[in-house]
Amino acid sequence: MASTFFTLFQAGDFQAALRVAEAYPPGHRRDRDIGTALLALRRASEAVSPLRRAVDADPTQPEIWRNLGMAEEHMDRPAAALEAFETAAGLSPQPRLTSAIARNLRQIGRVAEGEALLWTALAGDNTAVLRFQLAQILLAQGKWREAWPLYEARHEMDSYAVPASETKWDGKPHANQAVVLVAEQGAGDAIQFCRFARDIAAAGQPVILKVPKRLVALLSTVHENAVVIPHDSTINTPGRTQVWAPMMTVPGLFDLTPRTVPRIAPYLTPPRRSGQWAACLNQGALNVGLAWQGNPEGAIDTGRSIPLAAFAPLAAVEGVNLISLQVGHGTDQIAASGFADRLAVPHDLDTGPDAFLDTAALMQRLDLVVTSDTAIAHLAGALGRPTCLALRKYPEWRWLQDRDDSPWYPSMRLFRQRIRGNWDGVMTRIAAEVSRLAASRSA
């Protein structure tokens, strides 16, 4: 049966593999394989107990310790994850374990230790996973010039961007070239980094953006001379050679630092449009849009989405009209939020083929956006809308450390957790800001 489990697991049929493991007799092997399958199924909360029993029964297996570390990490328990990863590394040192250790050292505030560990490891092994992890730690600290070359290691680890031509762009203007920028990673990344098309187009260089089809309409507003096409399309540039770069490579080509990010907002200007959602607005109140949930299927969502119920202090502020900007994931929380009667819910928001156009139009008529770290935050920033961004204690690198503003978005204020996992303090501070704005409006 163990070989059946392995065959199914390697084929990616994790549910079938789980059923096989559940049929094992009680013991170490059953716990090990059940935990492994649950982790692969993104059911980390269920995976922790069997994996913990498995390492208690046989603490000599590094792969089980690694899986336990990953499960604890998905549960946003970095201290427990760190212990498991360090134990695994003690049994079988590997670059991916060193990377995981450094990542979790940062998450418990031991940033300098994580950085030092990676520099030491890289002295003996120039593996991409180590360079990529070090890049993120350096970027979070604002050490961007050191970090950008290391950040390119991501392309050795995954297909973040599909090449659009045979020649990489060197970041310099050339009269006989057209620059193709390829979106990579998530929608928020495309919204954030499409901004560089403005600089390229403004310098007279033809620029083409290749993005997910659903973002074409939105990102087409970045510059009148920028051409935006879907990933699976091509375009001719007669008389010019096409060169390309992943969008998130451009900051390194421009030698960007936190001090030199062009403070341009808005840099997306979608057309104003109307819809049934306009009925949610209250002209006599402070209109505040809320977004709380990112895509729960991605590991990056760990710790960054916020239970809607945590926004309750905003619902208690007088003179405020709350409007949901949430589409899809997370909307199931509205009924049990405790303030469903205070939250207006648009019913036709972005139901067409183009993403974010309705949301952008609604944002343009809001007084404030309050959001977790999702694509909604990037859209609000790109539109230059006043925004309160609620962040976990140690967020992704782009939000830097220990500051309440963002070089990327001049209209945005950052509200960071002071205690890991505790959103109460964050929302109390945001509610105070909302109260101040509501009072100013009514004065």
Secondary structure, DSSP 8 states (H G I E B T S, - for coil): -HHHHHHHHHTT-HHHHHHHHHTS-SSHHHHHHHHHHHHHTT-HHHHHHHHHHHHHH-TT-HHHHHHHHHHHHHTT-HHHHHHHHHHHHHHS--HHHHHHHHHHHHHTT-HHHHHHHHHHHHHH---HHHHHHHHHHHHHTT-HHHHHHHHTTHHHHS--S---SSSB--SS--TTEEEEEE--S-HHHHHHHTTHHHHHHHTT--EEEEE-GGGHHHHTTS-TTEEEEETT-----TTSEEEEEEGGGHHHHTT--TTTS--------------GGGGG--TTSEEEEEE----TTSGGGTTTS--GGGGHHHHTSTTEEEEE---STTGGGSTTSS-GGGEE--SSTT-SSSSSHHHHHHHTT-SEEEE-SSHHHHHHHHTT--EEEEE-SS--GGG-SS-SB-SS-TTEEEEE-SSTT--HHHHHHHHHHHHHHHHHHH-
